[in-house]
Amino acid sequence: MNHLLALPKYPPKATMSSSNMADDENRPTADFHPSPWGDFFATHNFASDHVLKEWKEGIEVLKPYVVRMLSATAGEDAERLKLVDVVERLGIGYLFEGEMQQILQQVYETHDSTDDLNNDNMNLHDVALRFRLLREHGYDVSSDIFNEFKTEKGEFKEELASDVEGILSLYEASYLRKQGESVLDEAIHFTKSHLEAKVVDVESLLSERLAHALERPLRKGMEILEHLFFISIYERMSGHHATLLRLAKLSFNVLQYMYQGELRALTEYWIDLDFARRLHYGRDKLVEAYIWGVGSLWEPKFALARTSITKIAALGTFLDDTTAIERCIFTLSCDS
């Protein structure tokens, strides 16, 4: 379908009037730099198909082990939710959507907020994690539970500051607040101030996590980059599960190969359109547009959506630059 978007060829210079040539030469431009990527993704050789096959086979071997981990009924909800959180943050949740949805549904159906209100041993980390995961997946959960961590004066208890994992979990959960949820507005200010103070006081791995969260909370991060970051963190955690780590690395490699293939096809499509030469006054932002698409829809099932977003955004950039220049020409002609 590329031909539908093809532009008519420029007429040869010999047939152009002198006035048209002058207009083209005098056309105002922003003097944008050409794309640094060029035809890199169309010509560069990435991993071979043989290596890709090995990665995919490795994933299929490891998947049943993780399914059994997720399907195990033993253990409290807190432990099951921690496993779901690790699987999601490692970027392999798309491989186990059914199993994880079942866990979340069971937790939602069996959980009664009054159980927490009457529990003297409430764990801030577990409560915040459950709230975040359920709300991320569309469940209607109330933020009122966090009022139980406040004093009679309506302020968060200062002793919570010693629970670094707890306030970090509450900090991440707070970014899923809805309009009017003042308790979560207060939670952001409370947790952020304490996390900033703790960054220099805790061990290096935890400090790295805190600094990263303060710079870019989960809710505001680009998911695929958050996965890569957490893989590097999880690998250095004591007691990490080797199967999960191995599966996460294989999955990331396969996804990266897929993205490279999509960029190859998009680059070839872009070269065929020849916009970089024929619309030389505009910004050539194909790769940047693709990153936008990956940031929005990173899973394999959204391949068509990613490439469509990329084409629309890249073409839209040229259209925006064209209209901006034409407005400039019109303004100059009116002024003169």
C-alpha positions in Angstrom: 0.0 0.0 0.0 3.0 2.3 0.0 2.1 3.6 -3.4 -1.0 5.3 -1.9 1.3 7.6 0.1 3.8 8.2 -2.7 4.3 11.8 -3.7 4.4 13.0 -7.3 7.9 13.4 -8.6 9.3 16.9 -8.7 9.2 18.3 -12.3 12.6 18.5 -13.9 14.4 21.8 -13.3 14.3 22.6 -17.0 10.5 22.9 -16.9 10.4 25.0 -13.7 9.7 28.7 -14.1 12.3 31.0 -12.8 9.7 32.4 -10.3 9.1 28.8 -9.0 12.8 28.2 -8.6 13.2 31.4 -6.8 10.3 30.6 -4.4 11.8 27.2 -3.7 15.2 28.7 -3.0 13.8 31.3 -0.8 11.5 28.9 1.1 12.2 29.5 4.8 13.4 26.5 6.7 14.4 25.7 10.3 17.6 24.0 9.0 16.9 20.7 10.8 19.7 18.2 11.0 19.3 15.0 9.0 18.4 11.8 10.8 21.5 10.3 12.4 20.1 6.8 11.7 20.0 6.9 8.0 19.5 3.4 6.6 21.2 1.8 9.6 18.3 -0.5 10.5 17.8 -1.5 6.9 21.4 -2.6 6.4 22.7 -3.7 9.8 22.7 -7.4 10.5 21.3 -8.2 13.9 21.0 -11.7 15.6 20.6 -14.6 13.2 17.4 -16.6 12.8 19.1 -19.6 14.4 19.8 -17.6 17.6 16.3 -16.3 17.6 15.0 -19.9 17.4 17.2 -20.9 20.4 15.8 -18.0 22.4 12.2 -19.0 21.6 12.8 -22.6 22.4 14.4 -21.6 25.7 11.3 -19.6 26.5 9.0 -22.5 25.8 11.1 -24.7 28.1 10.9 -22.3 31.0 7.3 -21.2 30.7 5.8 -24.3 32.4 7.9 -23.8 35.5 6.6 -20.3 35.9 3.0 -21.4 35.3 3.4 -23.9 38.1 4.8 -21.1 40.3 1.9 -18.9 39.6 -0.7 -21.6 39.8 0.4 -22.9 43.2 -2.3 -22.3 45.8 -0.1 -22.5 48.8 0.9 -19.3 50.5 -0.8 -16.1 51.5 -2.1 -13.5 49.0 0.9 -11.2 49.8 3.4 -13.8 48.5 1.3 -14.5 45.4 1.1 -10.7 44.7 4.8 -10.3 45.2 5.4 -13.0 42.5 2.9 -11.3 40.2 4.8 -8.0 40.7 8.1 -9.5 39.9 6.8 -11.3 36.8 5.3 -8.0 35.5 8.3 -5.9 36.3 10.7 -8.4 34.6 8.6 -7.9 31.4 7.3 -11.5 31.1 3.8 -10.8 32.3 2.5 -11.0 28.7 3.4 -14.7 28.7 1.2 -15.5 31.7 -1.8 -13.2 31.4 -4.3 -15.8 32.2 -2.6 -17.1 35.3 -1.9 -13.6 36.7 -5.4 -12.5 36.0 -6.7 -15.5 37.9 -4.6 -14.6 40.9 -5.7 -11.0 40.9 -9.4 -11.9 40.5 -9.1 -14.3 43.5 -7.4 -11.7 45.6 -10.0 -9.1 44.7 -13.0 -11.5 45.4 -11.7 -12.9 48.7 -10.2 -9.6 50.1 -12.4 -7.6 52.4 -11.1 -4.2 53.3 -12.4 -4.6 56.9 -9.9 -7.5 57.3 -7.1 -4.9 57.0 -8.8 -2.4 59.2 -9.0 -5.0 62.0 -5.5 -6.3 61.5 -3.0 -5.1 64.1 -0.1 -6.4 62.0 -0.8 -4.5 58.8 2.2 -4.4 56.5 2.4 -1.2 54.5 4.3 -2.8 51.7 1.8 -5.6 51.2 -1.3 -3.2 51.4 0.2 -0.8 49.0 1.3 -3.5 46.6 -2.1 -5.1 46.5 -3.7 -1.7 46.0 -1.3 -0.9 43.1 -1.6 -4.2 41.3 -5.4 -4.3 41.5 -5.9 -0.7 40.4 -3.4 -1.1 37.6 -5.5 -4.0 36.3 -8.8 -2.1 36.5 -10.2 -3.3 39.8 -12.2 -0.9 41.8 -10.3 -0.6 45.1 -10.6 2.1 47.7 -7.7 4.2 48.9 -9.3 4.7 52.3 -7.2 1.8 53.6 -4.2 4.1 53.8 -6.0 6.2 56.3 -5.2 3.4 58.8 -1.5 4.4 58.6 -2.3 7.9 59.8 -2.3 9.4 63.3 -5.4 10.9 65.0 -4.2 14.3 63.6 -4.6 13.0 60.1 -0.9 12.8 59.3 1.1 9.7 58.2 2.8 8.0 61.1 6.5 9.0 61.3 7.5 5.5 62.3 6.6 4.3 58.8 9.8 6.1 57.6 11.9 3.2 59.0 10.1 0.8 56.6 11.9 1.8 53.4 10.3 -1.0 51.3 6.9 0.0 52.6 7.1 3.7 51.8 8.6 2.9 48.4 5.6 0.7 47.7 3.2 3.4 48.9 5.0 6.0 46.8 4.5 3.9 43.6 0.9 3.2 44.5 0.2 6.9 45.1 0.7 7.6 41.4 -2.5 5.7 40.6 -4.6 8.2 42.5 -7.9 9.5 41.2 -9.1 13.1 41.4 -10.2 13.8 45.0 -8.2 11.1 46.6 -6.5 13.4 49.1 -4.9 10.5 51.1 -2.8 9.6 48.0 -1.9 13.2 47.4 -0.6 13.4 50.9 1.1 10.0 50.5 3.2 11.3 47.6 4.5 14.2 49.6 5.1 12.1 52.6 6.9 9.2 50.9 8.9 11.4 48.5 10.4 13.4 51.3 11.4 10.3 53.2 12.8 8.5 50.2 14.9 11.5 49.2 16.4 11.4 52.7 17.0 7.6 52.6 18.8 7.5 49.3 22.2 8.2 50.8 21.6 6.1 53.9 20.7 2.7 52.6 22.8 0.0 50.9 23.8 0.6 47.2 21.2 -1.7 45.5 18.3 -0.2 47.4 19.7 3.3 46.9 19.8 2.7 43.2 16.1 1.6 43.3 15.1 4.6 45.3 16.9 7.1 43.1 15.4 5.5 40.0 11.9 5.6 41.5 12.3 9.3 42.5 13.4 10.2 39.0 10.8 8.2 37.2 7.9 6.4 39.1 6.6 3.2 37.5 3.4 5.0 36.4 5.4 7.5 34.5 8.1 5.3 33.1 8.4 3.6 29.6 7.5 0.0 30.4 10.1 -1.7 28.2 12.8 0.4 29.7 11.5 -0.2 33.2 11.7 -4.0 32.5 15.3 -3.6 31.4 16.1 -1.7 34.6 14.4 -4.2 36.8 16.2 -7.1 35.2 19.5 -5.5 36.1 18.3 -4.9 39.7 16.7 -8.4 40.1 19.9 -10.1 39.0 21.7 -8.5 41.9 19.0 -9.3 44.5 19.8 -12.0 47.0 17.4 -14.9 46.7 16.3 -14.1 43.1 14.7 -16.9 41.2 17.1 -18.1 38.4 14.3 -19.3 36.2 12.5 -16.0 36.2 15.7 -14.1 35.5 16.6 -16.4 32.6 13.2 -16.2 31.1 13.2 -12.4 31.4 16.5 -12.2 29.6 15.4 -14.5 26.8 12.1 -12.6 26.4 13.8 -9.3 26.2 16.2 -10.6 23.5 13.2 -11.8 21.5 11.4 -8.6 21.9 14.5 -6.6 20.9 14.9 -8.8 17.8 11.2 -8.1 16.9 11.6 -4.4 17.3 14.7 -4.4 15.1 12.8 -6.3 12.4 10.0 -3.8 12.6 12.4 -0.9 12.3 14.0 -2.6 9.3 10.7 -2.8 7.5 9.8 0.8 8.5 13.2 2.1 7.3 12.8 0.4 4.0 9.3 1.9 3.7 10.7 5.3 4.6 13.5 5.1 2.0 10.9 4.2 -0.7 8.9 7.3 0.1 12.2 9.4 -0.1 10.8 12.0 2.2 14.2 12.9 3.6 15.2 14.3 0.1 11.9 15.4 -1.3 10.8 17.2 1.9 14.3 18.2 2.9 13.0 21.1 5.0 11.2 18.8 7.5 12.3 16.8 10.5 13.1 13.1 9.7 11.9 11.5 12.9 11.0 7.9 11.9 13.0 6.2 14.7 11.9 8.6 17.3 8.3 8.0 16.2 8.8 4.2 16.6 10.2 4.7 20.1 6.9 6.5 20.9 5.0 3.5 19.6 7.1 1.0 21.6 6.6 3.2 24.7 2.8 3.0 24.3 2.4 -0.6 23.1 5.4 -2.8 23.7 3.9 -6.3 23.6 4.2 -8.6 20.5 0.5 -8.6 19.9 0.5 -4.8 19.2 3.0 -5.0 16.2 0.5 -3.6 13.7 -0.5 -0.8 16.1 3.2 0.1 16.7 4.0 0.4 13.0 0.8 2.3 12.3 1.6 4.8 15.1 5.1 5.2 13.7 4.0 6.0 10.2 1.3 8.4 11.3 3.6 10.2 13.7 6.5 10.4 11.2 4.2 11.6 8.4 2.5 14.0 10.8 5.9 15.5 11.6 6.5 16.4 8.0 3.0 17.7 7.6 3.4 19.9 10.7 6.7 21.3 9.3 5.1 21.9 5.9 2.2 23.8 7.3 4.5 25.8 9.5 6.6 26.8 6.6 3.6 27.7 4.4 2.2 29.8 7.2 5.6 31.6 7.4 5.5 32.2 3.6 1.9 33.5 3.8 2.8 35.8 6.7 5.8 37.2 4.9 3.9 37.8 1.8 1.1 39.6 3.7 3.7 41.8 5.5 5.3 42.7 2.3 
